[in-house]
Amino acid sequence: MSDKLLLIRIQNIDGYNTIPINTLVDKLQNKHREYTRHNTEKFTRMIDKALSSKGKSTSFRSFDIGDDVDTDEHPDALVEKTFEPHHLKRRRVKVSELNEEEKDITRVLGPDEEPKFDVMKEMLRKRYSKVKNNLMKEGNINTPVKSVKPSPKKPKSLVNDDGVDGNVKGNADGPRFKDLGGMDDVLEELKREVIVPLYYPQLPRGLGVRQTSGILLHGPPGCGKTKLALAIANETGLPFYKISATELVSGITGASEENIRELFAKAYKTEPSIVFIDEIDAIASKRENHQREIERRVVTQLMICMDESHRVTTDGKVGYVLVIGATNRPDAVDQALRRPGRFDREIALGVPDENARIKILTVLTRSLKLEGAFDLVKISRSTPGFVGADLKALVDKAGNIAMNRIIDGRKVEVSIENADTEENEDWWKKLAWSPEEMEKLSITMSDFEMAAKLVQPSTRREGFSSIPNVKWEDVGGLDSLRSEFEHYIVERIIYPDEYEEDEGDLNTGFLLYGPPGCGKTLIAKAVANEAGANFIHIKGPELLNKYVGESERAVRTIFSRARTCSPCILFFDEVDALTTNRGKEGGWVVERLVNQLLIELDGADQRKGVYIIGATNRPEVMDKALLRPGRFGRKLYVPLPNQDERGLILKALAKKKQLDTDVDLVAIGQSNACANFSGADLSALISEAANAARKERISKIKAATAAAVEGTSGSLSQSFRGGLPRLIKAAHFDQALRKISPSVSEKQMQYYLKLQESFE
């Protein structure tokens, strides 16, 4: 309920200023039935509050020369009477009805208890219409908003109707378009569709063009939505009402709608103006998803207020309020708000690409003191998936690292100078740099490189795997596969400028197939490490979900994350679990997932910089549509290692083991005992040999312990102090070879060779 409306209704009652307040309650409840729902005590407080606000507002007490006022009084007394509490006014009315003798006695009591003139009856009745008009024009709207320009007057920064420049000046301390990097296309669009029509209103008015009613800014957190809205306000110089959506919500019925109405009413008073609602999805989500009626009413009220953004004012001019909303969940906003006339323009602020990151870093580092060899391009290339807020955190972190480096260097110098004293605990009090030393200090490239490893972008905090610590040397052999991946993935990521003309290249999907245990997963991890790209490891069955639509949603989410943080490598392990042939009975769950995967792989959405690697040992069960160029187009066979490769694999697996000098891993790998061994079999061989060495060592410890107990030997303590050797000897490998056999049979080998011929 509005105090303004209640006050107007009170003033419509004859003699309202003389009758008791309980009589006012009865009269108002009899005349206006909506007041009957309030109990008497609460409604009495509401009336008293309304009358008190009337007594404090200058719009209800404006004294003219013609008023019946004692102008000989001191000005302070007039001001005091103008703003005196309501209960004192009621007392003044009663005192004015006394006879002259009683008035003389009362005057002794002081000005707070008796007025020197009576203004309540005659003046208010005579000027009622004037007060009512002032109320409608200058009524107080206590909307909890933050304004960049607090002046309630229409800004003089706009261009006049005759086209004369109004000397536009925004908030000097606020962001401007020049402070926004990587948004050139968005800023150009805003200048044409928003800024120019506001500077030159005669242009759209002369053409009969309706100005933009609303702008919906959407994008991931930290991409600059709020900063862009502030920049628009500062560039135009318009009054700016910034409010969070949750501040408009109230638990009292009707209060949320009233808050929205008052927000827009205040904006209309200072039109043209800008209303910015942050996280608008909190109050404008889809009405069909709401459980309570109050939530639907809030959305409806917002739509009604936005429909009036071009309303005609009382002086006949067309008022204009630009509404800007920001959200990172645009699909959650009610569709009725996303139509023309409300949010006409939707601007997507995505994750910046490499060129945009260079521009953002240029803006963020222009006030920093950087070393001469600083390379912004290299920093930009090492920060895929970083939004503006992440890059700001990166710059701050690099600055802190530089300060710590400088402090540590000076601390060492102070410690050396005071080595003979006991004042090292107060070293921080002796850190001082001369102007000449300060000139030599700067933030280095290494500071930024270290910060890039420590700052995790917000888009990579969920769903991404850590870059594997696997190198090609750990794979052992497979040089032909290494050259393939270096040409098609690694070099494209490291040297993107050389491949700009190959945007239509379909060689971005790879299928690794072959016998189990041949290192397909290890190869994918080595490629991700070599390229330094983001890495998402999907274990095939983990995408399957029993709820309808959830598996497809998971596929869309994965590809969306990969596009956001490109360059990125998507590795589907055991991809055959997700891509079986369609049309089989009972396979409708996987069939829908295959359809979604086909759409994503087909490039329906741009996936530049996203590379797909699949691994399977059953390629024949995969749907044929997935094996065409553009999807899993390059099919690479991973065979069993040959004699030389087995030796390389054994060396890679035994790097962290202690081997005796009599162990020849190359000879072991070339022996007939290791024929048809896969990489997994060779790994099992190393583990079994290490286990045999461990058993032998434990047996010696047990024997030494038994000897010490019997008192026949005193060498136990010495053996424990020195430790028994942990060497793996050739005899241990012989024991392991007798236990390990090839996991791939000769029949399976022939099957995979025929499969390779069919794919070639």
C-alpha positions in Angstrom: 0.0 0.0 0.0 1.3 3.5 -0.9 1.6 6.2 1.8 0.9 8.8 -0.9 -2.5 7.3 -1.8 -3.5 7.0 1.9 -2.5 10.6 2.5 -4.6 11.9 -0.4 -7.6 9.9 0.9 -7.1 11.3 4.4 -7.0 14.9 3.1 -10.2 14.3 1.2 -12.0 13.9 4.6 -13.4 17.3 5.8 -11.8 18.4 9.0 -9.3 15.5 9.0 -6.8 17.7 11.0 -9.2 18.2 13.9 -11.0 14.9 14.3 -9.6 12.1 16.5 -7.5 9.5 14.7 -9.9 6.7 15.6 -12.7 8.6 13.7 -10.3 8.8 10.7 -9.9 5.0 10.9 -13.7 4.5 10.8 -14.3 6.9 7.9 -11.5 5.4 5.8 -12.5 1.8 6.3 -16.2 2.6 5.6 -15.3 4.5 2.4 -12.5 2.2 1.1 -13.3 -1.4 1.7 -9.7 -2.6 1.0 -8.7 -1.0 4.4 -11.0 -3.4 6.3 -8.5 -6.2 6.0 -6.1 -4.4 8.4 -6.8 -4.5 12.1 -7.5 -1.3 13.8 -4.2 -1.0 15.6 -2.1 -1.6 12.5 -4.2 0.8 10.4 -4.0 3.5 13.0 -0.2 3.3 12.8 -0.4 3.5 9.0 -2.4 6.7 9.2 -0.1 8.2 11.8 2.9 7.3 9.6 1.2 8.9 6.5 0.4 12.1 8.5 4.0 12.2 9.9 5.5 12.0 6.4 3.2 14.8 5.4 4.5 16.9 8.2 8.2 16.3 7.2 7.8 16.8 3.4 8.5 20.3 2.0 6.1 19.5 -0.8 3.2 19.7 1.5 4.3 23.0 3.2 5.3 25.7 0.8 4.6 29.1 2.1 3.8 31.9 -0.3 3.7 35.6 0.3 0.0 35.6 0.2 -0.5 33.0 2.9 -1.8 33.9 6.3 1.6 33.7 8.0 3.2 36.0 10.5 6.2 37.1 8.3 7.7 39.0 11.2 8.7 35.7 12.9 12.3 34.6 12.9 13.1 32.3 9.9 14.2 29.5 12.2 10.8 29.5 13.8 9.1 29.2 10.4 11.4 26.3 9.5 10.7 24.6 12.9 7.0 24.9 12.3 7.2 23.7 8.8 8.8 20.4 9.9 7.3 20.0 13.4 5.8 16.6 14.3 2.1 15.9 13.5 1.1 15.5 17.2 2.3 19.1 17.9 0.2 20.3 15.0 -2.8 18.6 16.5 -2.0 20.3 19.8 -1.7 23.7 18.0 -5.2 23.3 16.6 -6.6 22.7 20.0 -4.8 25.6 21.5 -6.1 28.0 18.8 -9.6 27.3 20.0 -8.9 28.7 23.5 -10.0 32.2 24.5 -7.6 35.1 24.6 -6.8 34.8 28.3 -6.0 31.1 28.0 -3.8 31.9 24.9 -1.8 34.4 26.9 -1.1 31.8 29.6 -0.2 29.1 27.1 2.3 31.4 25.3 4.4 31.3 28.4 4.9 27.6 27.9 7.0 28.1 24.7 6.9 27.7 20.9 6.8 23.9 21.0 3.5 23.9 22.8 1.6 26.7 21.1 1.9 28.1 17.6 2.0 31.8 16.9 -0.3 31.4 13.9 -3.1 28.9 12.8 -2.5 27.3 9.4 -4.4 24.0 9.7 -7.9 24.8 8.6 -8.1 27.8 6.4 -4.7 27.5 4.6 -4.9 23.7 3.8 -8.5 24.0 2.5 -7.6 27.0 0.4 -4.5 25.3 -1.1 -5.7 21.7 -1.2 -5.6 21.4 -5.0 -2.1 22.9 -5.2 -0.8 20.4 -2.6 -2.4 17.5 -4.4 -0.7 18.5 -7.6 2.7 18.9 -5.9 2.1 15.4 -4.3 1.6 13.8 -7.7 4.7 15.5 -9.2 7.1 15.4 -6.4 6.0 12.5 -4.3 8.7 10.6 -2.4 9.6 7.2 -3.9 11.7 5.4 -1.5 13.0 2.7 -3.9 16.2 1.1 -2.7 18.3 1.8 -5.8 21.8 2.9 -6.4 22.3 5.7 -8.9 25.5 6.7 -10.7 24.1 10.2 -11.0 22.1 10.9 -7.9 20.6 14.2 -9.1 16.9 13.7 -9.7 16.9 16.3 -12.5 16.9 15.4 -16.2 20.5 15.2 -17.2 21.8 18.1 -19.2 24.3 15.8 -20.9 21.8 14.8 -23.7 21.7 16.5 -27.0 19.0 19.1 -27.3 16.1 18.8 -29.6 17.7 21.2 -32.1 20.7 18.9 -32.4 23.1 21.0 -30.3 25.6 18.9 -28.3 24.8 18.9 -24.6 28.4 18.4 -23.5 28.0 14.8 -22.4 30.0 13.9 -19.3 29.7 10.5 -17.6 30.9 9.5 -14.3 34.7 10.2 -14.4 35.5 7.4 -12.0 33.3 4.8 -13.7 34.2 2.5 -16.6 33.9 3.7 -20.2 33.9 1.9 -23.5 37.7 2.4 -23.7 38.1 0.3 -20.5 36.4 -2.7 -22.1 38.7 -4.9 -24.1 37.7 -7.7 -26.6 34.2 -6.3 -27.2 34.7 -4.3 -30.4 31.8 -5.8 -32.3 29.4 -5.4 -29.3 30.5 -1.8 -28.6 30.0 -0.9 -32.2 26.5 -2.3 -32.2 25.6 -0.5 -29.0 27.0 2.8 -30.3 24.7 2.6 -33.4 21.6 1.3 -31.7 21.7 2.9 -28.3 24.2 5.7 -27.9 23.6 7.6 -31.1 19.8 7.7 -30.7 20.3 9.0 -27.2 22.7 11.7 -28.3 20.6 12.7 -31.2 16.9 12.0 -30.3 15.7 14.0 -33.3 17.0 11.2 -35.6 14.8 8.4 -34.5 11.9 10.8 -33.8 12.1 12.3 -37.3 12.2 8.8 -38.9 9.4 7.5 -36.7 11.7 4.8 -35.4 11.1 3.3 -31.9 14.2 3.2 -29.7 15.5 0.1 -28.1 13.3 -0.8 -25.1 15.6 -3.3 -23.4 18.9 -5.1 -23.7 19.5 -8.6 -22.2 23.2 -9.2 -21.5 24.0 -12.9 -21.0 27.2 -14.9 -20.7 29.3 -16.8 -18.2 30.1 -15.3 -14.8 32.9 -12.7 -15.0 32.6 -11.8 -18.7 31.8 -8.1 -18.1 28.0 -7.8 -18.2 27.7 -5.4 -15.2 30.7 -3.4 -16.3 29.3 -3.0 -19.8 26.0 -1.7 -18.4 27.9 0.8 -16.2 29.9 1.9 -19.3 26.7 2.5 -21.2 25.4 4.8 -18.4 28.7 6.7 -18.2 28.9 7.2 -21.9 25.4 8.6 -22.2 25.4 10.5 -18.9 21.9 9.2 -18.0 20.6 8.6 -14.5 21.4 5.0 -13.8 19.4 2.8 -11.4 21.3 -0.3 -10.6 19.6 -2.9 -8.5 19.9 -6.6 -7.9 16.9 -8.7 -8.7 16.8 -10.2 -5.2 16.4 -6.7 -3.7 13.1 -6.3 -5.3 11.7 -9.5 -3.8 9.7 -9.2 -0.6 7.9 -11.7 1.6 4.8 -9.5 2.0 2.0 -10.1 -0.5 2.1 -7.3 -3.1 5.3 -5.7 -1.9 7.5 -7.2 -4.7 5.2 -5.8 -7.3 5.1 -2.4 -5.5 8.9 -2.3 -5.4 9.0 -2.9 -9.2 6.4 -0.2 -9.8 8.3 2.3 -7.6 11.6 1.5 -9.3 10.2 2.3 -12.7 8.3 5.3 -11.4 11.5 6.8 -10.2 13.1 6.1 -13.5 10.2 7.8 -15.3 10.6 10.9 -13.2 14.2 11.3 -14.4 13.6 10.1 -18.0 15.5 9.5 -20.2 17.2 7.1 -17.8 18.6 3.5 -17.5 17.3 0.7 -15.2 19.8 -2.1 -14.7 18.5 -5.3 -13.1 21.4 -7.7 -12.3 20.7 -11.5 -12.2 17.3 -10.9 -13.7 16.5 -14.6 -13.9 15.9 -14.6 -10.2 12.6 -12.7 -10.7 11.9 -13.3 -14.3 12.2 -17.0 -14.7 9.7 -19.0 -16.7 6.2 -18.7 -15.2 5.4 -22.4 -16.0 8.2 -23.4 -13.6 6.9 -21.3 -10.7 5.2 -23.1 -7.8 3.7 -20.0 -6.2 1.3 -17.4 -7.6 3.4 -14.5 -6.2 6.3 -15.4 -8.4 4.1 -15.3 -11.5 2.7 -11.9 -10.5 6.2 -10.5 -10.2 7.1 -11.5 -13.8 3.8 -10.1 -15.0 4.4 -6.8 -13.2 7.9 -6.5 -14.8 6.4 -7.1 -18.2 3.8 -4.4 -17.6 6.4 -1.8 -16.5 8.6 -2.6 -19.5 5.7 -2.1 -21.9 5.5 1.5 -20.6 9.1 2.3 -21.3 8.0 4.6 -24.2 5.0 6.1 -22.5 3.8 9.7 -23.2 4.5 12.1 -20.3 2.1 14.7 -18.9 3.7 17.5 -21.1 3.0 15.5 -24.3 6.6 14.3 -24.8 7.5 10.7 -25.2 9.5 9.5 -22.2 12.2 6.8 -22.5 13.6 4.3 -20.0 16.1 1.8 -21.2 16.0 -1.5 -19.3 19.2 -3.6 -19.2 19.1 -7.1 -17.7 22.0 -9.4 -17.0 22.0 -13.1 -16.5 24.2 -16.1 -17.0 21.1 -18.3 -17.6 19.2 -16.8 -20.5 17.2 -19.9 -21.2 15.7 -19.5 -17.7 14.2 -16.1 -18.5 10.5 -16.1 -19.4 9.9 -16.0 -23.1 7.4 -13.2 -22.9 10.2 -10.9 -21.7 12.4 -11.9 -24.6 10.1 -10.5 -27.3 10.4 -7.2 -29.3 9.2 -4.3 -27.2 10.7 -5.6 -24.0 14.2 -7.1 -24.4 14.5 -6.2 -28.1 18.3 -6.9 -28.2 20.1 -9.9 -26.7 23.8 -9.6 -26.5 25.9 -12.7 -25.8 29.2 -12.0 -24.1 31.0 -15.3 -24.5 34.4 -16.4 -23.4 36.9 -14.3 -25.2 39.1 -15.8 -27.9 42.9 -15.3 -28.2 42.7 -11.9 -29.9 40.1 -10.7 -27.4 42.2 -11.8 -24.5 45.2 -9.8 -25.9 43.0 -6.7 -25.9 41.7 -7.3 -22.4 45.2 -7.9 -21.1 46.3 -4.7 -22.9 43.7 -2.7 -20.9 44.5 -4.5 -17.6 48.2 -4.0 -17.9 48.4 -0.5 -19.2 49.0 0.9 -15.7 51.6 -1.8 -14.7 55.3 -1.6 -15.0 56.3 -4.5 -17.2 59.7 -5.6 -18.4 60.7 -4.8 -22.0 60.5 -8.4 -23.2 57.0 -8.9 -22.1 54.9 -10.9 -24.6 51.1 -10.4 -24.3 50.5 -12.8 -27.2 52.2 -15.7 -25.3 50.3 -15.0 -22.2 47.0 -14.9 -24.1 47.8 -18.2 -25.8 48.4 -19.8 -22.4 45.1 -18.7 -20.9 42.3 -20.5 -22.9 38.9 -20.3 -21.2 39.8 -17.2 -19.2 37.1 -14.5 -19.0 37.7 -10.9 -18.1 37.4 -11.5 -14.3 39.9 -14.4 -14.6 42.4 -12.3 -16.5 42.0 -9.6 -13.8 42.8 -12.2 -11.2 45.8 -13.3 -13.3 47.2 -9.8 -13.5 46.7 -9.3 -9.7 48.4 -12.7 -9.0 51.3 -11.8 -11.3 51.7 -8.5 -9.4 51.7 -10.3 -6.1 54.3 -12.8 -7.3 56.5 -10.0 -8.5 56.2 -8.2 -5.1 57.1 -11.5 -3.3 60.1 -12.0 -5.5 61.3 -8.5 -4.9 60.7 -8.8 -1.1 62.5 -12.1 -0.9 65.5 -10.6 -2.7 65.7 -7.7 -0.4 65.1 -9.9 2.6 68.2 -11.9 1.7 70.2 -8.7 1.5 68.9 -7.5 4.9 69.7 -10.9 6.5 73.3 -10.8 5.2 73.8 -7.3 6.5 72.4 -8.1 9.9 73.8 -11.7 10.2 75.6 -10.9 13.5 72.6 -9.2 15.2 69.4 -10.6 16.6 67.2 -8.2 14.6 66.4 -10.5 11.8 62.8 -10.9 13.1 62.1 -7.2 12.1 63.5 -7.6 8.6 60.3 -6.1 7.1 61.0 -2.8 8.8 64.3 -2.4 6.9 62.9 -2.9 3.4 63.5 0.4 1.6 64.1 1.1 -2.0 65.7 4.2 -3.4 64.1 5.9 -6.4 66.9 4.5 -8.6 66.2 1.0 -7.4 62.4 1.5 -8.0 63.1 2.4 -11.6 64.7 -1.0 -12.1 61.8 -3.0 -10.7 59.2 -4.5 -13.0 56.8 -7.4 -13.4 58.4 -10.0 -15.5 57.2 -12.6 -18.0 58.0 -15.4 -15.6 55.7 -13.8 -13.0 52.8 -14.1 -15.4 53.7 -17.6 -16.5 53.7 -18.7 -12.8 50.4 -16.9 -12.2 48.9 -18.7 -15.2 49.6 -22.0 -13.6 48.0 -20.9 -10.2 44.9 -19.1 -11.4 42.1 -21.5 -12.5 39.5 -20.0 -14.8 35.9 -20.2 -13.6 34.9 -22.1 -16.8 37.4 -24.8 -16.0 36.4 -25.5 -12.4 34.0 -28.2 -13.4 34.1 -31.0 -15.9 37.8 -30.7 -17.0 40.5 -33.2 -16.4 44.0 -32.1 -15.3 46.5 -32.2 -18.2 48.1 -35.7 -17.9 51.7 -35.9 -17.0 52.4 -38.3 -19.8 55.1 -37.7 -22.5 55.8 -39.6 -25.7 58.9 -41.1 -24.1 56.5 -42.8 -21.6 54.6 -44.4 -24.5 57.6 -46.1 -26.1 57.6 -46.6 -29.9 54.6 -45.9 -32.1 56.5 -43.2 -34.0 54.1 -43.2 -36.9 51.2 -42.4 -34.7 53.2 -39.7 -33.0 53.9 -37.9 -36.4 50.2 -38.1 -37.3 49.1 -36.4 -34.1 51.8 -33.9 -34.2 50.8 -32.8 -37.6 47.0 -32.8 -37.1 46.7 -31.6 -33.5 49.9 -30.5 -31.7 51.2 -28.2 -34.5 47.7 -26.7 -35.1 47.4 -25.8 -31.4 51.0 -24.5 -31.0 51.1 -22.6 -34.3 47.5 -21.5 -35.0 48.5 -18.7 -37.3 49.9 -21.2 -39.9 46.5 -23.0 -40.1 44.1 -20.0 -40.3 43.3 -20.8 -43.9 42.3 -24.4 -43.1 39.1 -23.6 -41.3 37.2 -26.2 -43.3 39.6 -29.0 -42.6 37.7 -32.1 -41.5 40.7 -33.8 -39.9 39.7 -33.0 -36.3 38.3 -36.4 -35.3 40.4 -39.5 -34.7 39.5 -43.1 -33.8 42.2 -45.2 -32.1 41.4 -48.9 -32.4 43.3 -52.1 -31.8 43.8 -55.0 -29.3 43.3 -54.3 -25.6 46.3 -52.9 -23.7 48.2 -51.4 -26.7 48.3 -47.9 -25.2 45.4 -46.1 -26.9 44.5 -44.2 -23.7 48.2 -43.4 -23.1 48.6 -42.0 -26.6 45.6 -39.6 -26.1 47.1 -38.4 -22.8 50.5 -37.9 -24.4 48.9 -35.8 -27.2 47.2 -33.6 -24.7 50.4 -33.1 -22.7 52.4 -32.4 -25.9 49.9 -29.8 -27.1 49.3 -28.2 -23.7 45.6 -28.0 -24.5 42.7 -28.4 -22.2 41.7 -32.0 -21.7 38.4 -33.7 -21.0 38.5 -37.4 -20.4 35.1 -39.1 -20.9 34.8 -42.7 -19.8 32.1 -44.0 -22.2 29.4 -45.4 -19.9 29.5 -42.4 -17.5 27.3 -40.4 -19.9 24.5 -42.9 -19.8 21.6 -41.8 -17.6 18.3 -43.6 -16.9 16.3 -40.4 -17.0 15.0 -39.3 -20.4 17.0 -36.5 -22.0 19.8 -36.4 -19.4 22.3 -38.4 -21.5 21.8 -36.0 -24.4 22.1 -33.0 -22.0 25.5 -34.4 -20.8 26.8 -34.6 -24.4 25.7 -31.0 -25.1 27.3 -29.8 -21.9 30.6 -31.5 -22.7 30.9 -30.0 -26.1 29.8 -26.6 -24.9 32.6 -26.6 -22.3 35.1 -27.7 -24.9 34.1 -24.9 -27.3 34.2 -22.4 -24.4 37.8 -23.4 -23.5 39.2 -24.2 -26.9 41.8 -25.4 -27.9 40.5 -28.5 -26.2 41.0 -32.3 -26.7 37.9 -34.5 -26.0 38.9 -38.1 -25.3 36.1 -40.7 -25.4 37.5 -43.8 -23.8 35.6 -47.0 -24.7 33.6 -45.0 -27.2 31.9 -48.1 -28.5 29.7 -48.1 -25.4 28.1 -44.9 -26.6 28.0 -45.4 -30.3 26.6 -48.8 -31.1 24.6 -49.4 -34.3 21.2 -47.8 -34.3 18.0 -49.8 -35.0 18.6 -52.6 -32.5 15.7 -53.6 -30.3 16.0 -52.2 -26.8 18.7 -49.7 -27.7 16.6 -46.6 -27.7 18.6 -45.0 -24.8 21.9 -45.3 -26.7 20.2 -44.4 -30.0 19.2 -41.0 -28.8 22.7 -40.4 -27.4 24.2 -41.4 -30.8 21.9 -38.9 -32.5 23.0 -36.1 -30.2 26.7 -37.1 -30.7 26.3 -37.1 -34.4 24.9 -33.5 -34.3 27.8 -32.3 -32.1 30.4 -34.0 -34.2 28.9 -32.8 -37.4 29.7 -29.2 -36.6 26.1 -27.9 -36.3 27.7 -25.7 -33.7 31.1 -24.2 -34.5 33.7 -26.3 -32.9 36.9 -24.7 -34.1 39.8 -25.7 -31.9 38.0 -28.8 -30.5 39.7 -32.1 -31.3 38.0 -35.4 -30.8 39.9 -38.7 -30.0 38.0 -41.9 -29.5 39.5 -45.2 -28.3 37.9 -48.7 -28.8 38.8 -52.3 -29.3 35.5 -53.0 -31.0 35.2 -50.6 -33.9 32.9 -53.0 -35.8 30.0 -52.3 -33.4 30.1 -48.6 -33.9 27.4 -46.8 -36.0 28.8 -46.3 -39.5 27.6 -42.7 -39.5 30.2 -41.9 -36.9 33.1 -43.1 -39.0 32.8 -40.7 -41.9 35.1 -37.7 -42.4 34.3 -34.8 -40.1 33.4 -37.1 -37.2 35.8 -40.0 -36.4 37.2 -39.6 -39.8 40.8 -40.7 -39.3 41.0 -44.3 -38.1 44.4 -45.1 -36.7 45.3 -48.7 -35.9 47.3 -49.2 -32.7 49.1 -52.6 -33.2 51.0 -54.8 -30.7 54.5 -53.6 -30.2 57.3 -55.2 -32.2 60.6 -56.4 -30.8 62.3 -53.0 -30.7 59.3 -51.2 -29.4 58.9 -53.8 -26.5 62.4 -52.8 -25.4 61.5 -49.1 -25.5 58.3 -49.7 -23.6 60.2 -51.7 -20.9 62.7 -48.9 -20.5 59.9 -46.3 -20.1 58.1 -48.5 -17.5 61.3 -49.2 -15.5 62.5 -45.5 -15.3 61.6 -45.3 -11.6 62.8 -48.8 -10.7 66.2 -49.9 -9.4 67.6 -52.5 -11.8 70.7 -54.6 -11.3 73.5 -54.2 -13.8 72.8 -57.7 -15.2 69.4 -56.7 -16.4 69.1 -56.0 -20.2 65.6 -54.7 -20.9 66.2 -54.6 -24.7 67.2 -58.2 -24.8 64.2 -59.2 -22.6 61.9 -57.3 -25.0 63.4 -59.0 -28.1 63.2 -62.5 -26.5 60.6 -65.0 -27.8 59.2 -65.1 -24.3 57.7 -61.6 -24.8 56.3 -62.4 -28.3 52.8 -60.9 -28.8 53.0 -59.0 -25.5 51.0 -55.8 -25.4 52.0 -52.7 -23.5 49.7 -53.8 -20.6 51.4 -57.2 -20.6 54.9 -55.5 -20.4 53.7 -53.3 -17.5 52.5 -56.5 -15.7 55.9 -58.0 -16.4 57.7 -55.1 -14.7 55.3 -55.2 -11.7 55.7 -59.0 -11.3 59.5 -58.7 -11.4 59.4 -55.9 -8.8 57.1 -58.1 -6.7 59.5 -61.0 -6.9 62.4 -58.8 -5.7 60.3 -57.5 -2.9 59.4 -61.0 -1.7 63.1 -62.0 -1.8 64.0 -59.0 0.3 61.2 -59.6 2.9 62.4 -63.3 3.2 65.9 -62.0 4.0 64.5 -59.7 6.6 62.6 -62.5 8.2 65.6 -64.7 8.3 67.7 -62.0 9.8 65.0 -61.4 12.4 64.9 -65.0 13.4 68.7 -65.2 13.7 68.7 -62.1 15.9 66.1 -63.7 18.2 68.2 -66.8 18.6 71.2 -64.7 19.3 73.4 -66.2 16.7 73.9 -63.1 14.7 74.3 -59.4 15.6 74.0 -58.1 12.1 70.2 -57.4 12.2 70.5 -53.9 13.4 73.1 -53.1 10.9 71.0 -54.5 8.1 68.0 -52.4 9.2 70.2 -49.3 9.4 71.8 -49.7 6.0 68.7 -51.3 4.4 68.7 -54.2 2.1 69.1 -53.5 -1.6 65.9 -53.1 -3.6 67.4 -54.1 -6.9 65.4 -56.1 -9.5 67.7 -58.7 -11.0 67.5 -60.8 -14.2 66.4 -63.8 -12.1 63.4 -61.8 -11.0 62.4 -61.2 -14.7 62.8 -64.9 -15.4 60.4 -65.6 -12.6 58.0 -63.0 -13.9 58.1 -64.4 -17.5 57.1 -67.8 -16.3 53.9 -66.3 -14.8 53.0 -63.7 -17.5 51.5 -64.8 -20.8 50.2 -62.7 -23.7 46.7 -61.3 -23.2 46.0 -61.2 -27.0 45.7 -64.6 -28.7 46.9 -65.4 -32.2 43.2 -65.7 -33.3 42.5 -62.2 -32.0 45.6 -60.9 -33.8 44.4 -62.2 -37.1 41.0 -60.7 -36.5 42.4 -57.2 -35.9 44.7 -57.4 -38.9 41.6 -58.2 -41.1 39.8 -55.3 -39.4 42.7 -53.0 -40.3 42.5 -54.0 -43.9 38.8 -53.3 -44.1 39.2 -49.8 -42.7 42.0 -49.1 -45.1 
